[in-house]
């Protein structure tokens, strides 16, 4: 979603409130496809003459799959942000600076990338539906990995016998 900053560019130093909804498509994060509800972004912005400074808070719901049982799980995300935007033709990379700068052209700023960059650090490494989720373990027998239950034609059964007899290889 685009944020119109034309008034801030005309009135350097004045602070403007904004409230906007940003749609983020499904993202592949940590090897999993996550669905992100529309993100509510509220905050303020101002122009310094060369930069646009944005700060505020964003809020959304993110859906993923439980790492154990694969049920759909949601995680409520709330994050504060403070970001710098520069006009792309005026931006000169500074290797010594730790500040991440987002670029824009014209009189509008696309907030999609900034919103995504602020959501990702808030995500859990794995979605878990409940603390004691056992998943779908009903199909696994307790003795499934018992060496006695290995089929006779298993190519590794010879190695298993070596280990049982404590022989050297």
N, C-alpha and C positions, 0 to 999 in steps of 0.2 A: 504494500500500500504506500502511496506517495503522500508525503507531508509537505504542504505548501509553505515555503519560508520567505516568500517575496516581501512581506511586511518587515521581517527581521533584517533583511538585506538593506532595506531603505532606512530603517531606524536602528542603527548600531547601538548596542548596549541595552535596548529595551527587552524585557522578558515577556515571553508569550506562553500561555498555557496551551496544551493540546491533549486531545483524547482521540485515539484512533484504533481501529481494529485491523490487524494484519493477518492475512491468510498465508499459512506456510504449508506447502504440499508435503506428503509423506516423505520421510527422510530415512536413509539407511545409516544408522548410527550404532557403533559398536557391533556391526555385523547383523543388526536386526532392523527390520522396517518398522518405524514408529509413526503413528498417526498423531497429528497435532491439531487440536481444536483451534479455531480462530483466537488469536492472541490479543488481549486488551492491553493497550499501551497508553499510560497516562503520564504526563510530565510537563516539563517546561523546556523552552529553547530560547537561545539568544545568539546574536551575531557579534563577533569581536572585530569585524571588518575583514578578516582573512579566514576565520573559522566559524562554524556553527556548533555551538555547545548544546548538547541534549542531556537531560537527566530526568529520571523518573522511576517508574515501576511497571513491570509487565506481569501479566497473569494469564495462565492457560492450563489446560488439562492435556496430558500426553498419555497415549495408549500403546501398550506393548504386550508381549506374551510372557507369562510366568516362566522363568528359566527351568522350573522343575516339572510342572504339569501342563504347560502351554495354554492355560486359560488366559483370556484377555484381562489385563490389569491396567488400572489408570493411576496416574501420579499427578497430583496437583503441583504446579510449578509457579512460584512467585519469586521474582528477582528484581533487585534494584540495579539501575544502570546509570552510567555517566560516560558519554561518548563524545568524540570529536569528529566532525565532518569537515572536509576541505574540498574546495572546487578542484576538480581533477587537473585542470590546466595550470593551477598554481601550486600543486603539491610537488615538493622536492623531498625524496626519501632521506631520512636522517638515521644513519645506522646506530648512532649513540642513544636515540630516544627509545624508551620503553612503552611509549604511548601508541596504541593502535589507532590508526586514522582510517575512517571510511571516506570514500570519495563520492562526489555528486556533480551533476551538470545542471545548468539552468536554475529554475526557481523552485524545484521540488526535490525532496530527498526520498529515495526508496529505503524504507526501514526494514525490509525483509531480511537482509544479510545481518544487520545489527541485532535484530530480534533473535534470529537463529543462534548467533554467536553468544548471546546471553542465556539462552535456554539450555544449550548443551552442557555447560558445567554443572547445572542444577540436577541433571538426570542421574538416577541410580545406575550403577554399573550393570546390575541385573534387576529385572522386575521380578518380585516374588509376591504371590497372591496372599500368603499368610506365613507367619513365622515357622510353623511346623508342617509346611506342605510336604506331603510324601509323594506327590505325583501319582502316576499310574503304574505302581509297582506290582499290581495284582498278577501280571503275567510272568513275573520272574520268580522261579522256585528258589527256595533258600539254598538248596544244594546244587544250584546250577553251575557253580564254579568248583565243585568238589572234584578232585582228580579221579575219584572212583567212577564218576558218571561220564567221563570222557569216552566217546565212541572208540571202538577198537581200531578203526581205519584212520584215526587221526594221525597225520604225519608227524605231529609233535609228541605223540605218546611215547616214543622211544626216549626222547629227552626227559620226559616225566619219570620214566623208569630209572634213568641214570641218576636223577636227583634222589629218588627213593633209596637206591642202593648205595648212595654216597660214593659213586665211582668218579674217577677223574676223566675229563674229556680230552 
